[in-house]
Amino acid sequence: MRDSFHGPVHHRVLSNGMAVVVGPDRRRPLVGTCLLVGAGSADERDGERGAAHLLEHLLFRIEAAGGADYSERMESIGAVGVNALTASDFTAYFSVAPSDRIHDVLRWEAKRLAPLVVSEQIHRDELRVVRNERQQECDDRPYALWLEELLAVTLLPEDSYRNLPSGRPQDLETLDLASVKTFHRRNYSARNAVLCVVGDVSPEAVMDAAEAFVNGADGLTSDGRTNDAPARHLLGAAGMRMVPAVGIPARMVFSTHWAPSIRHHDYAALTVLTGLLGRGRGSRIFRELVLRLDLIAPQEGYVDVWPLLRRPSYLTGFFSPGPDVNIDHAFDGFLAVLRDLASGKAEVTQEEVDRAVLLARHDAASSWCDLGTRSLALAKTVWTHGSGVEPGYDDKLIGAVTPEMVNHLAASVLSDDNRATICYVPSEPRPDVGSHQ
């Protein structure tokens, strides 16, 4: 196996089922490490909502050695970029450290899979931090809750993909340490994790150390994933839902379609579709709705994908109508762009595909700009596609996308019965705000 940029990548499955991937890079005496656990907010059960993100915080406070917690020990050896990411399908921990301290890093990473031991005081401290993050990043930011609003109209109440990593205020108020420990015990196992190490290291030495340290952890060996059942959804059941909001600077529309999951063979075509439809000044939405019709406000992008592993992904278009434009008129223009593409009236060209592929490759290159993000990108690739993927797997998939593939995908994804739409409006409604059906 080879990664997309820097030579051979070595793989081993440990005796406890954990996948370890090592990519040697001798250019600097540094090493990037990522431990990815295949559990996120979508794996939370009743009484655990918010546990995935809170657990991420707590695992930086576990005692590493000599009474110091993980963060303090990593700082003491000169580690930088020590961070983590909680998503719906996984949680990842990553850092960059001097390569001669890789054994220390691996020993401390293994503790994340051991039984969780933190005090009630640490739990209260970190819960307060998580609540503050939710307040600052969601509740106090205009439009930040758009995904929660869309999930409310596209997924049934019992679907755990409605559990976002930020948690909900009412759930965070009652989230106790025992529930977090239950979530950890069920999901943080060797078989449910990938360890990626990239940098100035010997693959054999890293794998031997990982075998020793991770096997020494007392984590479970069962797979804790709970969301393999078919999704049930409400897409296409209603028209545009109006969401009154205080303090927003302008009206904003979010219109979503269910699309292939990140593991689906059409996901590369979805990436290209996203770029040609709504990224930058060369996209269809910008050229038609900004330059030609002057219906919506200029912005960097108009379409994005929320990639999911065990559910269809969300392909979402978003735009703000011009200040004097009726919102129904703007939305009609937006739908016309989608319908012309879906119907084949305005077929995808090779030039559009080439531009979108270039954007996707630029995104991939930026994720490999340092060893920490490179180890994270590699871990996500391995978790998504498996450790036996071919050299440059993602890049090859993107490069193989044709206009015909994008046309076919657009016809199936951009249909009217596969759409849900919300519109943020000021709490003092304007006379021209419509209720498009």
QUIBELQUI-V939865 format. One record per helix or strand of 2 or more residues. SS is the DSSP state (2 for helix, 1 for strand). FROM is the first residue (numbers start at 0). TO is the last residue. If there is no record, write none. Layout:
{{SS FROM TO} {SS FROM TO}}
This chain:
{{1 9 12} {1 18 23} {1 29 36} {2 40 42} {2 50 57} {1 62 64} {1 67 68} {2 69 75} {1 79 85} {1 90 97} {2 98 112} {2 119 138} {2 145 153} {2 159 161} {2 168 171} {2 176 186} {2 189 191} {1 192 198} {2 202 214} {1 239 244} {1 251 258} {2 266 277} {2 283 291} {1 302 305} {1 312 318} {2 326 342} {2 349 365} {2 370 384} {2 392 398} {2 402 412} {2 415 417} {1 419 425}}
